[in-house]
Each structure stands twice: as structure tokens, then as C-alpha cells.
Amino acid sequence: MNKIIVSLMLLFVAAGSYAQNKSAIKGILADSLTKNPLEYATVAVVNAKDTSLISYTLSDKKGGFTLSGLPTDRPTKLIISYVGYKTIRQNLNLIKGETRDFGTILFSGNNLNEVVIKGERSPIVVKKDTIEFNTEAFKTRPNAVVEELLRKLPGVQVNNDGSILVNGKAISKLLIDGKQFFGTDPKVATKNLDADLIDKIQVYDDRENDPDHKVSATKVGKIINLKLKSKIKKSTLGKLYGGGGTRDRYEAGGILSNFRDTLQVSIIGLGNNLNKTGFSQDELYNMGGFNRSGGSQVYDGTFGGRGWGGAMEKVASGGININNDYGKKLKMNLTYFYTNTEKTYNGSSFNEQSIAETKLTSNSLYQSSDISNKHAIGGQIVWNPDTLNQFRYEPKLDLNGQRERNTSSGNSFNTLKPLLNESKGSTRSDNNSTAFSHSFSYYRRLKKQGESLNITHSLSLNKANSDNYSINDIKSFTDDIRSEVLDRYGDNHTKSNSADLSVNYDYPIVKKLTAELKTGTNYSTSTESLSTFDKNIQTGIYDSFLPNQSNLLKRNTWVQNFRPQLAYQFNDEYSLRVGVNAEWQNVINKFNSTIKDQHQNYFNLLPTVSFDGPSFSVSYSESIEQPQISQMQPIVREYSQLYKSIGNPDLKPKHTYEFSGNFYKYNHEKQLNYNGYTGINFSNNTAVNKNTIDVNGATTSTTINKDGGMYGYFGGNIGKQFKKSQNWQIGLNANLNANIQRNPFFLNQDEGVQYNYSFGIGQGINFNYNSLLSINTKYDFRKSITEYKDVAYKAINTYTHTLGTEFSLRWPKKIIFDAKYNYNYNPQISQGFSKSANILNLALTLQMLKKDRGQLKLSVYDLLDQNISVSRYAYNNAVSISEQEILKRYFLLTYQYKINIYKGK
């Protein structure tokens, strides 16, 4: 005990000694003429020798500022800057333990003939909503990349996955000299561009699609703009890599972007069987600039694929992307991709469901393969003829071909009978689809301040065809279900087309009150044609037509709306918007059978309200959603003896009422950010499945409307950074989230309400020393609960623990050691399924050649060979557990060569 007390005393003495060795400054900034306080002035303390930043802050509403923890063992300088005023510079001779009070410092206006002293630029300048960092004040090691530079900037957090936060907000895109040279996601730019090429780094709000600033500041992302040094006019950027490993694993690929003034041409290609595209989605967007074609080719799996859901995936893909700026007014993009993917799935599932008479249990095994080919062409044209007008056009064409093969086997039993049935099944399908879409927008800022016109139009044309063959062999051990083999063919054709046009006009009635008028129309049509046949045993031809397994469904929907809205600006920080959406819907459902067509008209007044403040926003809105026409077809569709469905032509549209709120705050002096969000949705006429299940597991399902649906959520995040030193950066982050979902359900004679609760909490710590050592740790806990009301069903609890650590060491010179460890634990998983996994990935990299352009990397994935994919969820008094085969341990040796060529004029 005495040792502990002595240790604590020594700790307090050391802390007090450390504080006494530091000093602080404070003061008030004001205009020299009006004596009004100046808010958001930049106050920075730098090393006098090389102007590297030590600490900075922004003045508050009263013009006050305070900086503490300043060193006294070396010469320092105070630099205070404010847009439109002369920059104040003063050498500091700080004394240990002293707090120097500068009193009121008066700013005077800039002289146009003022000469700025080279090397004396303010490290940080705030211009309205833009923060500008001068890179001279942030020293990095030789050959450092932009990511290392960003880690040193106050308020900037670079996560281990390469994502970036500024003052707690996510970066939506990264620009080079104001151009989307690297696309919307920053990773490749930050990991491949040398830091010594950057002159300034600007950070500002992303208002590209919100020119009238209607979106609350709490919901707007940030843009980083890298201003290159003037000598950089032309560049070639890219990388080539290839490697092989154990278990026949391989990867190869290359990406190359050539930039000549305003022209960028990017070529990309890859192949691997590692369940990845070979380039991250960030790299595809950044280095290739692929977002400028409209931005969905990567995320919808056009290039490479995703490998989600436990699939083992092989990919071969290639594409070209061209960006060109014709002066400052016209920008154009064209992109083409081809992708071939081969996926295989192997898995098992276990399901238990309790009904009044017994408990039903089923087990199944399944295997499947999926081969797909996709061609995607897209483009974008943006024309700004002047400062008042903007035109934007984006076309896209996708051509897809797919072949699927599936086999499965299973059995089921209950507490009354040890074996109900055994089943075997196989399916094969050949699919092809074509999708074309385009969007057009025109924005004009009119003469009166705050007056604007915005016209948008979109068109979507989609067509798909498929040939589906299925064999379902059921061997029954009960008298109620007969054994049978169903051998069927389905000829399926679908079409869906839609077009819309909307006009938005804003007119300021008085200085603080603006009328926002929006009107629009949308027409959509969909057709689903399915012809199903049984196989004739004698002829071997699928010629026995099954009318109740077939359909020809058509839906035409015409929607017109008019939304007048009033926006009141109380002051620069608070605004209120109140409006109503008058929406008319005309829906025609054609069943093309003996069932009479439906002609339905709906008119609704849907109110909208939003209130925005400097750090928060709250809103309320309502919406209407039509049920699917397939749920409404009034026939009994018997897929097998174990499952049939009954359509309900009386289904009504779902009406949703949504409340939401957001909160965000950042303290510049303390580098502390915290944010929160919450919302709740109520719905009436929710489409709910009414299921009847007998003791043999045979299910009959129909869809009905039911009120009482609800979904609520809340969450928050708090982050703190310590960047008072150029060498050490530490970040702390904690988050909390929870949600609740309420859904009515029907199971046999039981009618009740199912509640799903989910709660999660996480804590992360990021540490970086001089770009040599990086350690990131994170712990997450999540618990989910399924409970039932009005029925005597057992509640189901599931919780998981996840602990992760990422470690990177750049030492000794030319050597990089990376390690990533994850521990997952799910104690509720049933016997026979893995409850926990320790996943350890290691990599050793040797850098070589000039500027570390080459690197040889030896990596091992899942060294302990424990990676698993197990999921558990509960519904309708049932619990389901599934497990899928996923990528297991392998060793891989890869060589990569980076291409970075920068030329002057």
C-alpha cells in the first residue's frame, strides 16, 4: 500500500513539474477602428527557427483566445491572422510557469502594397468556411506521402483504413487544385502522392449539390483540396503488382493515371482469387477518377465484385477512364469497365421454430456457383457557362450476363416425430439484363439575392430475361405429406421503366423569409412475365403449363406533387422551414387473368418541418409507399407441398411518419468533437406476412396490412486529439448506438408484436509517433434482444465482443512491419458452430529503389487459421444459425512498383 501511495505522489510531482516547465498565453482580439471583437481569428505559436507549428487556436465570439502547454526551452513566435487584416507577428520569450496576458490586441486593415515576408506565412488561416494549412509549418520525413502530412494537422484524423475525419466530420471527396483528379474518396491520393509536392491544404464544406445551402451544416461532409506547388504541371501516377502464395492464391494488377494539364487518362486491370478487387474502392475512385461517370460502377460490383456473404471469389477485370477539363467552364468524363467474376458458396444452416403443438427443427447444406460478366459504360458532362448557370448530364449503360448453379440437401423433424422429411434440390439459371439511365440538371442563380431555379430530370430503362430450371426431391415420412419430385422450368421476363421531371424555384419574399416552391411528376411502368412448366416424364419436354405458378403482372404509376415551403432565417445561425407535399398517385394494376384490373387513386397532404441551428438540426416528414403487385395477385401460388402463398388484392399503401435530429460540435482549442443523432419512424398499413405452419412444417403465407410498425434509434460519438507536438499524435474515440424495432406478426392462431432491441458501444485509441510507429486499437460490444408481446414466446438474447488492434512499424530504414489482430466472441452460438475466432494477419515489407518506388511484401492472412462466418438471428418465435465457408489461411509474396513522375512545364 505504501508503495502505491509513494508512486502516486511521485506521479503528481512529475505532472506538476511538467506543468511548471510550460507556459501559456491569452488575450483579446478587436478591430482597431470599431473596437468590435474578432471571432475565428487564427492564433498560432510556431518554432522561430523553422516556423513549424507548436499549437494553435481560434478566437471566440468575444475575441478571446488562450493557448497553454507552450514550450519555454526554445525560441518561439506568435502569429495572429485574420482575413482582411494585417498579420501580427511577435517573438515570444516565455518563462516557465507563466501565463502571459497580451490584453486587447487591435487589428488594422490590410494595405494592398503590403509585402508578405517569405517563410512567415501563418500556419493556419480561416477564410469564412475554409481552413487553410500551410504545409511549411508541418515537417515530415523525406519521401513521406500526403497521409503522413495529414496526420500532423490539428483537427485531422486519419484512420488505419485510410478514411479521414476533419473536426469529427468525414471527408466526402479530395480535390487536386480544385479538380476531381483523384475522385471522391481520398485514399490513393493520400497514400501515393508525395507530401513535398503540396503547398497548401484547404478544408471546406461540401456544398456541390447544395448551392443554396439548404442542408444543415450538421449533415454536410468536408472536402480536402490539395494545392500543388507551382512547379507541378504534369504527372503520371500508378502502380503495378503481382504475387503468388499457398493454396494456389494469386494476385496481379496495375493502375496508371496520366495527367497532362487538364486531361487525365486512367487504365486499370487486375486478376486474383483473394476475395478482393485488388484495388480498394478508394483506389478505384481516387487514382482512376472513376466517380466522375456517376459513381456507382465500383459500389455495385461492376469492377471486380465484393465477395460478401462468405463467397469464394475469382475476379478478372479491366477498364479505362478519361477525364478532361475544357477550360474552367466545361468538364467531361467517359468510362468503360469489363468484369468477370466466379463465386462459389458452401454453407450450412440450422433453424428451430416453436408452434403450439411442437418444435420444428431443420438442417440444411448448400453449395452454389455464380459466373457473371458485366460491361459498364458511363459518362458525365458539367458545364458552367458563367457564374449564374450550371448544366449537368450523366448517362450510364450496363450489360450483364450471369449463370447460376445451386444444390442443397436437408431434413426436418419435430418433438413428436424424429424425422419428417428429407429433401434434395438443384437449380440452374441463365440470366441477362440491360439497364440504361441518365440524369440531367440545370441550376440558375437569378438576379435577386437568394432567388434561384433548379430543374432536374431522370430516365431509367431496365430489362431482364432468365431461364430457370429446378428439381426438388422430397422424401416424406408422414402421411400428411407425400413424397414427390418436382422438375420445373420457368421462363421469366421483367421490365421496369421510369421518368421524372421536377422544378424547384426559390424566391425571397423579404430579407428573412423565402418561398421555396417545388413541383414534380414521375411516371413508371413495370412488367413481370413468368411462365412455369412441369416436365413431361414421357417426352422429357417442359410442356405442362402451370397457371397458378405463372403470371403476367403490369403496374403503371403516375405521381404528381407540389410542395410549397416557407424558409425563415432568424439570423445567421437559426432557420426554420415549414411546408407540405401535396401528392397525387394514380396506380393501375393489371393481373392479365380472370382477376379484374385495379384502378386506384390516392391524394395525401404530407407535412414537412425542419429547424436548423449552428450545431444541430431537427426535422419531421411523412411518406407513402405502395405494396408490391406480386403480393396483391389474388391467387394461391403453391411452390411445393411445404410452401404456398396467397395474394391479397386489398393491400393498402404504407404511411410512414419520421422524426430525426442531429447534433455536432467541435472545440478548436481542445481539439474535441462530439456529435449525436436520433430518430423514430411510425408506420401504418405495414405489409406483414400472416403465416400458418402445421406440425409437418408446411407453411401457408399471405400478406396483410397492420398498424403499429415502429423503428427508433439514437447514437453518439466523442473524439479527442492530442497534437501539441509535431512528433506525437494521440486520438481517443468513443461511440454509442442503440435502436428498437416493433413489428406486428401472425403465426397460426397467435397474434402479437415482435420487439428487436440492439445496443452497441465502442472505444478506440490511435497512436502515431513521427510516422514511424502507428498503433490503433478498438473494442466493440453489441447486444441484440428479441422479445414478444401478447404471446408466450421465449425472448432471445445475442451479444458479441470484438477486439481489434492494428500495428505498423517503419523501422529500421526500408523495413515496414504490419500486424492486424481481431478477436470475435459470440457465446450464444449453438453447439456445433464456432463461438470465437482469433484472426491474425502479418506482413513484412522491404522498400527498395529510388524514393521507395519498389517494395517486396511477404504476408500471411489468418495465421491461426480460425476465420469463421457465423450469424444468428431470431424471428417469429424461431432462431436461425448459419455458417458459410470463407477464405482461410494463406501466405502470399507480392512485388509492387509505384510510378510517380512529376514534370514541370
N, C-alpha and C positions, 0 to 999 in steps of 0.2 A: 504493500500500500504506500509506504514511504517513497519507494522508487517512482511510483506513478505520480505522486504529488511533486516530487523534485523535477521529474520530466516535464510536467505541465508548467511549473514555474519557469524552467529554462525556455520552454516554448514561448511563453508570454514575454519573457525578457528579450528573446530573439526578435519576436514580432515588434515589440516596442522599439528595439534598436533599429530595426529595418525602417520603421516609420520615421524615426528621428533622422535617419540618413537621407530622407527625401524632403521635398518642399512642395509648395502649392502656390498658385496664383489665382486671383479673382479680380473682377472689375465690372464696369457697366459701359455699354457702347451706345452712343447717341449721335444724332445729326448735329453738325456744328452750327447750323442756322436755326433750325426749328426746335432743337433740343429734344426731339422725339426719340424714343428708344428704337434701336435697330435689331429686329429679330432675324434669326438664321444667318447672322454673320459667322464666318469661319474663323476660329481661333486655334492656331496650331503652334506647337513648340517643336523645333527641329534641332538636329545637331548643327552647330555653327560650321563645322568642318566640311560636311558633305551634303547638308540640307536634308538628310534622311529624317523621316517623321518619327517623333517620340510619342506625342499624344496630341489629340485634337478634340474640339467640341464645337457646338453651335450655340449662339446666344439665344436666350429665351425671350418670351414676349416683352419682358421689362428691360431687355438688352443685357441682362446679366450673364456672366459666364464664370465657371470655376474649373480649374484643372489641378489635380492632385497627383501625388506619386511621381513627381518630376525629379530627375537625377541632379545631383549637385557636384558630381566628380568630373564633369567635362563641360566645355563651353556650349551654351545653348542660345537659341534665338527665338523670339516671339514674332510670328507673322499673323496679322489680322487682315482679312479681306472681305469686301462686300461689293457686289456688282454695282457699278456706277460711282464708286468712291475710290479714293487713293488708298493703296495698300499700305498698312502701317507695319514697319519692321523695327525691331529693337533687340539689341543684345541683352541677355539676361545674366546676371551674376547672382545666382541663387545661393541661399545659406541653408544649411541643414536645419530641418525642423521649422523653418519659417514659412508663413503664408503671406505672400506679398499682395497687397491691395493696391491696384492701379487707380482706384476711384473711378471717375467718369472719363472715358476716352472719347473725344469728339472726332467724328469723321467729316472730311470735306470732300466735295465733288471732284471727279477726275478731270485732269487737264488733258485735252486731246493731244498736246505735244509732249506729254509725259513719256520719258524713256524708261522702259522696264529693264532692270538690271538682269543680265543673263545669269541663270543659276539661282535667282532669287524669287522664282515663281512660288506662289502659295501652293503647298502640297495638296490642298483640297479647296475647291471653290464651289459654292452653291449658287446656281442660277435658276431662280424660280423652282421648277420641279426637277431640275437636273443637278446631280452631284458629279463633279469633275475631279478626278485624281490625276495629278502629275506624276508620272512614273519615276522621275528622277529622285523622288523622296522615298522610294521603296526599293531597297537594294536586294538583288537576287544573285545567286551564284552564276558563274559562267554557264552558258548553254541551257539556262533554265527556260521552261516553257511558260506560257501565259497562266496556266493553272497555278503554278508556284507564286507568280506575281499576285494573283487574285487573293491567295490565302493570306497575304500580308496586309490587305486593305481593311481598314476599320469598317465593321458592319457587314463584311462579305464572308459568307461561309461556303466552303467547297466541301461537299460530302465525298465519301470514299467512292461512290458510284459516278462521280463527276458532275452531279447536279449542283446547282448554285442557288444560294439564297442571298438576297441583299436586304438587310434590315428585317430579316424574318420572312420576306416575300420571295416566291420562286421566280426565276428568270424565265420569261416566255420565249425569248429569242436573243441571238447575238448577231451584231452587225459589224462589218468591217468598213470603216469610213462611211457609215450610213447606208451601206448596201448589204443585202442579204446574201453575201458571198458564201457564208457557211450555213445558211438556212436558219431554222427556228430554234434548234437545240445546240447548246454551246460546246459539247464535249470534245469534238475533234479539233475545233479551233483552239481550245484551251490546252489540249494535250499535244498538239503538233506545231503550233505557231510559237516561234522564239520570242521570249519576253523583251529582248533588247531591240525589237523592231517597233515596239509600242511607244508612242509619245504621250498619249492621254487615254484615260478610261472614263467614259461617261456612262452614267446610270440614270434612267428616267422612266416614267410610266409608259406602259404600252397602250396607247390610245389609237392605234392604227385603224381599228374597226369601231371606234367610238369617238369620232371627230367632234361631236357636240358635248362630250363629257357627261353623258347621261348615266354611265355606270359608276357606282360608288367606288371611291378610292380604295375601300377595303377589299374589293373584288378584282382590282386591276393588277396584272403582273408587271414585272420590270423588264426593261431592255438594257443590255450592255452593248455599248458602241466602242469598239477599239479604233482609236485614231492612230494610223500608222505614221511613222516618221516620213518626212517629205521625200527621202531618197528611195523609198519603196514604191515603185510604179508597176512592176511586173513580177509575177511569181508563178512557180509550179510547186504544187503540194501534193503529196500522196504517200503510199506505202505499198510494198509487195511482201508477201509472206508465204511460207509453205512449211509443212511439218507432217510427221507421222508418229505413230505410237503403238502401244499394245492394244490387244483386242481389235486389231485392224482399224484403229481410229486414224483419221487423217483430216487435214485441212489445208486449203490453199486459196489464195485470193489476191486481189490487188485493187486499189482505187487510186485514181490520178485525176487531179484538177489542174487545169491550165488557165491562168488568168492573165489577160492582156488588156490593160486599161479597163474597159467596160465589158469585155467578153470573157465568159467562163465556160469551158467545156470539160465535163467530167465523165470518165469511163470507169465502170466497175464490173468486177466478175469474181465469182467465188464458187467453191465446192467443198463440202465437208459432211461428216456423219456424226457431228458432235451436238446435235440439237440446238444449233445456233446459226445465225446468218453469216457468221464470220466477221461481220462488222456490226457494232451495236446500232440500234435505231438512231442514236445520236450521231454516229459517224456517217450513216447514210444521209441524214438530213443536213449535217454540217458540211462535210467535205464535198459532197456532191451537190449541195444546194437543192435537194430534191423537193423541198417543201414548196417551192415556187410553182409547182404544177398543180397545186391544190392541196397537197399534203397528206393524202391517205394511202399512197402506194405502199409505204412501209408498214403502217399500222394495221392495214387489212390483210397483211400477209402476202402482198404482191411480190416483194423481194425476199426470197428465202422462205419465210414462214415463221412460225412461232414456237412449235414444239411444246405447246401447252397440253395439259391433261394427261401427262405420262407417256406421250408418244415417243417412239424411237424414230428419228428423222434423218433422212439424207436430203441434201439440197444441192442444186446446181443452178446458178442464176447469173444474169448479166444485164447491163443496161447502159444507157448514155443519157446525159443530161446537159442541156445547153441553156445558159443564161446570157442575156445581152441587154445592156442599157444603151438606148439611143439618146444620148444627151441626158439631161436631167428630167425630161418630161415623159419618156416612153421606156417601159421595161417589158421584156418578153422572155418567155420560158417555153422549152419543149423538152419532154422526157419520154423515154421508152424503156420498158423492162420486160424481160422474159424470165420466168421462173419455173423450174421443175422440182417437185418435192415428192418423196416417197416416205410414207409414215406407216409404222406398224404399231399396233396396240395389243398388249396382253394383260389381262386383269382378272380379278375375281370380286364377287360381292356377296354379302350376307345380309339378309333382311328378316326382321321379326315384326309382326303386327298382331296386336291383341284385339279380338272382337268378343262379343258377349259369350259365345259358345265355346271358344277355344283360342289358342295362339297359333298363328300361321308362321311358318319358317321356310325360307327358301335360300338356296345356294346356287351360284352360277359361276361359270368360267367363260371367258370370251376372248377371241382373237380377231383382229381385223387388219386390213391393209388399205391404204389410200394413196393413189398415184394421181397427181394433178399437174396440169400445165396451164400457165397463165401468161397472157400478153396484155400489157397495160400501156396506154398512150395518154399523155396528159399535157396540158399547157396552161399558160396564164399570160394575159396582156394587161398591163396597168398603164394608163395614160393620164397624165396631169397637164393639160394644155396651158393652165395658168394656176394661180393660187386659189381660184374660186371653184374649179371644176375637177372632178376625178371620174374616170371610167375604168371599170374592172371587168374582165371577161375570163372565165375559166372553163374549158371543155375537158372531158375525160371519156375514154373508151376502154372497156375491159372485155377480153375474150377468154373464156375459161373452158377447160375440158377436164373431166375427173372420172376415175374408175375406182369403185369401192368393192371390197370383198370382205365378208364377215362370217364367222362361225361362232356358235355358242352351244353350251350344254348346261343343264341344271336339273335340280329336283326340288320338291317341296313336301312338307309334312306338317302335321299339327299334333296337338297333345292327345288327340283321340286316335290317330292313325299314324304309324311310323313312316309310311310312305304314301303320298297322294298321287304323285306323277313324276315321270322323268321326261325331259324334253331335249331335243336336239334341233338346231336350226342353222340355216345358212342363207345368206343374201348376197346378191351381186347386182350392181347398178352401174350404168354408164350415163354420165351427165354432161351436158354442155350448156353454156349460158353466155348471153351477150348483155352488156349494160352500157348505156350511153347517158351522160348527164352534162349539163352545162349550167353555169350561173352568170348573171350579168348584174352589175350595179352601177348606178350613176348618182354622184353626190355633187350638189352645188350649194355653196355658201352665198346667200343673197346679200343685197346691199345693206339692209338694216342689220345692225349688230344682233346676233342671236337668231336671225332668220335663215332657214336652210330648207333644202328639198333633197330627198333621198328616194330613188326608185330602184327596186330590186326585182329580178325575175329569175326563175329557175325552171329547168326541164329535166325529167328523168324518164328514160325508156329502158325497160328490163324485160328480158325473155329468157326462159329456161326450159329445156326438154330433158327427160330422163326415161330410161328403160330399166325397170326394176323386176328382178326375179327373186323369189323367196321360197324356201322349203322349210316347213315347220312340222316336226315329227313328235307327236305327243303319245306317250305310253302311260295309260291311266291304270290306277289300282283301286278305283272306286266305281260304284255302279252309276253314279250321277254323271260322270264324265267318261265319254267313250274314247278309246284310242283311235287316232287318225293321223293321216299325213296330208298336209295342205301344200300343194305345189301350185304357185300362182305367179302371174305376170301382170305388172302394172305399167301402163303407158301414160306418162304424166307430162302435161304441158301447162306452163304458167306464164302469164304476162301481167306486168304492173307498170302503168304509166301515170305520170302526174306532171302538172304545170301550175305555176303560181305567179302572181304579179302583185306587188304591194307598193304603195306610195306613202311616204312619211313627210309631213310638212310641219315645220316649227315656226311659230310667229310670236314675237314678244309683244304682248298687249301693253304692258307698262314695263318699267325697268326691272321689277322683281317678279312679274307674272308672265309666263309664257304658255301659249296654247300649242299642244303637240297633237296633231291630227294624223291618224294612220288608218288607211283603208286597204283592203286586200281581197283577192279572190284566189281560190285554189280548186282545180278540177283534177280528180284522179279516177282511174278505172283499173280494175283487177279482174283477171280471169283465171280460174283453176279448172283444168280439164283432166280427169282421171278415169281411165277405162281399165277395169280389172277383170282378168280371166283366170279360170281354173284350167289346169292341164287335163286334156282328154287322155285317159290311160291307154285307150286302144290306138289312137292315132299319134299320140305324142305331141299334139299341137295344142296350144293355148287358145281354145275356141269356145269355151263355156263362159259366156258373159255373166258377170255378177252385178246386177243393177244396184244392190244395196252396198256394194263396195266401190261404186263408181259415182262420179258426179261431174256436172258442168256448171260451176258456180261463177256468177258475174256480179260485180258491185261497181256502181257508179256513184261517186260522191262529189257534190258541189258545195263548197263552203265559201261564204262571203262574210266579211266582218268589217266593222267600223269602230275604231277605238279613239274617241276623243279623250284627251288627258290635259289637266292643268298642272303646271310646274311652278311652284312658288319658291323663290330664293330668299330666305330670311336675311342671310348675309353671306359672306364668302365661305362659310363653313356648313351651314344648315340649309337643307332644301326638302320640300315636300311635293310629292306627285300623287294626284288622285285622278282616277279615270275609270272608264267602264268599256268593256269589249262587247259590243252588240253583234252576236254571231248567229247566222242562219245556216243550217245544214239541211241539204236535201240528199237523201240516201235511197238508192234503188237497188234492191237485192233480187237477183234473178236466179232461181233454182233450176230452171230448164227441165222440169219434170212435171208430174201431176200436181206438184205443190204450187200454189198461186204466188206470183211475184209480190214483193213488198215495196210500197212507196211510202217513205217516211220523211216527215219534215220536223225540224227542231229549231226553236228560237230561244236563245238564252242571253241574259244580261249578266256578264261576268265582271265583277268589280276588281280593280287593281289599286293598291295603295303602297307607296314606299316613302320612307323617311330616312334621309342620309345626313350624317354628321361628319365631323373631322376624323373620327376614328371608329365609326360604327354605321350600320345600316340595318333597317328592318323593313320587311315587305309582306304583302298579302296578295294572293292571286287565286283564281279559280280556272278550271279547265274541264273539257268534255272529251271522252274517249269512247269510240264506237266498239262494240263487241266484234269478234271475228265472224265472218259469214259462215265458216265451217262449223262454228259452234251453234249456228242458228238453223242449219238444214234439218227439217223435221222428219228424219228417217232413223231407223235403227241400223247402225253400222256394226256388223259382227265380224271382228277381225279373227277371232278364234273362239273356241268354247270357253276360254279363260278370260276373254275381254271383249266387251261390246260397249258402244256409246250411243246415246240418244240425243239428237239435236233439239234445240229449244228456240222456236221462231219468235218467242215473246221477250227475248232478252232486250234490255234497255241500255242506253249509254251510261257509262260510269262518270260520275260527277266528283271531282276532287277539289278540296279546299286546302290551300297551302300557306302556312306561316313560316317565315325564315328570318334569321338575324345573323349578323356578323360583327365582330369587334376586332380591332387591330391597333396596336400602339408600339412605338419604338422610341427608346430613350437614347439619344446620340451620346450623351456624356457617359452613361453607364454601359453602352452597347448591350442594352437589354431589350428584347422584344417579347411581346405576349399577345396572343390572339385567341379568339373563341368563336364558336359558331353553334347555332341551334336551329331547330325547325321541327314542325309537326304537320302531317298531312292527314286529313279526314276524307273518307270516300263513301259515297252512297252508290247503290246499284253495282257493287263489285261483282264481277263474274266469278262464281265459286263452283267447284265440282262437287256434285252430290253423288257419293259412291255407295254402292251396295255390294258387299263381299260375303259370299257364303263360306261354309266350313271347308270347302274344297279349294278356296282361293279364287273362284270365278268372280269377276268384277263387272258390274254394270255402272256406267258413269254418265251423268248428264250435267249440263251447266245451268245454273240458276242465278238470279240476282239476289243480293243480300246486302243490307246496310251494315254499318259498323266497322268497316275497314279503317285501320289507323296505322301510321308509321311516324315515329318520333325519334329524334337524335340530338345529341349535343357533343361537343368536344372542345378541346383547347390545347394550346401549346405555349411553352415558355422557353426562351433561349437566352443564354448569357455568353458573351465572348470576352476573353481577356487578350488584348493585343497592345498592351502598353510597351512591349518590346518588339524589335524587328526580328528577333530570333525565335521567341517563344509565342505560340498561339494555342490557346485552350478554349474549347467551346463546350458548353453544357446545354442539354436539351431534354425537356420532359414533356410528355403528351398524355392526354386522357381523352377517351371517347366512349360513348355508350349509345345504344339505340334500343327501341322497343317496337315490336310489330304485332298488331292484333288483327286476326283474320277469322271470320266465322267458317265453320266446316260442318259437313254432314257425313256421317258414317253409319250405315244401316239405320237403326232407329234412333241413334244418338244425334243430337243437335247441340253443338257447343261452340266455344270460342277458343282458338289457339293463340297463346301469347309466346312470342320469341323475344328473349332478352339477350343482349350482348354487351359486354363490358371489356374494355382494354386499357392498359396503361403501359407506358414505355419510358425508358430513361436511356439517354445516350451521352457519351463523353468522347470528344475529339481532341487529340493532342498532336501538335506538329512542332518539331524543332528544326529550324533553319533548313527546311526542305530535305533534311537527311533522314529524320525519323518521324514516322506517322503511325499513330495508334488510335483506332476507333473501336469503341465497344458499345453494345446496345443490348438491352434486356426488354423483352415484351411478355406481358401476361394477358391472356384473353380467356374470358369465361362466357359461355353461352348456356342459356336455360330455356327449355321448352316446357310450358305449363298449359293446363287445360282448365276451362271454367264451364260449369253446368254439366260436367260429365266426370265420372270417377276414373280418370286416366292418370297413370303414373307420370310424374314430372321427370324430365331427362336433363342431367347436367353434364356439360363438357367443358373442360378447361385445358389450355395448353401453355407451356412455358417455352420461350425461345431466347437463347442467349447467343450472341454473336460477337466476334472480335476479328478485326482486320489489322494486320501489322505490315508495315513496309519500312525497310531499312536500305538506304542508299550509301552503303559503306562496306568495305573500302571502295576506293575510286573505281568506277566502271562496273561495280557489282550492285545488283538490286536483289534483295531477298523479300519475297512477299508470302504472307500466310493468311489464310482465312479459315476461321473455325466457327461452326454453328452447332448448337445443341438444341434438339427439339424433343419435347416430352409431352405425351398425351396419355395420361393414366387411365382414361375411361375406355380405351380401345379394348375390344373383347379378346378373349384367349384365341391364339392362332394368328393374331395380327401384331406386328411390331409396335411397341409403345414409345420407344425412344430411338434416337439416332444421333451419333456423333459424326459430323461431317467436317473433314479437314482437307483443305486444298493448299498445296505448297508450290512455289515457283522460285527458281533461281535464274537470274538473267545476267548475261555478260554483255556489256556495251562495248562497241568497237568502232573503228573508223573515225573520220573527222566529224566533230560535233556529235558523236554518238549516233551516227546515222544507222549503223547496223547493230543488231542485237541477236544473241543466241539464247533461247529460253528453254529450260527444262522444267516441265510442270507435271504435277500429279493431281488428278481430280479424285476426290473422295478416297483419300489414302487408307482410311479404316474400313472402307467398303461397307458402309452402313446406310447409304442413302435410301430413303423409302418414300412412297407416295400413298398415304392412307388418309381417308376422310371419313367423318362420322356426322350424321345429321338425323334429326327427328322430325316427324310429321304425322298427323292423323293417327296418333297412338301407335306409331311404328318407329323403329330405329333401323337405319341402314348404314352399313360399313362397306367401303370399297377400297381395294388396293390395286395399284397398277405398276407394271414393270417400268422402270425408268433407267436412265443412264447410270452405270456403275463405274467402279474404279478403273482408271486407265492412266498410263504415263504417256507424255507427249513431248517431242523435241521439235521446236519451231525456230526457224530463222526469219527475221524480219529486217527489211531495209526501208528506211524513211527517206523520202525525196522532198527536200526543202531547198528550192532555188529562188533566190531573190535578186532581181536585177534593177538597176537604175533606169533612167530614161534612155 
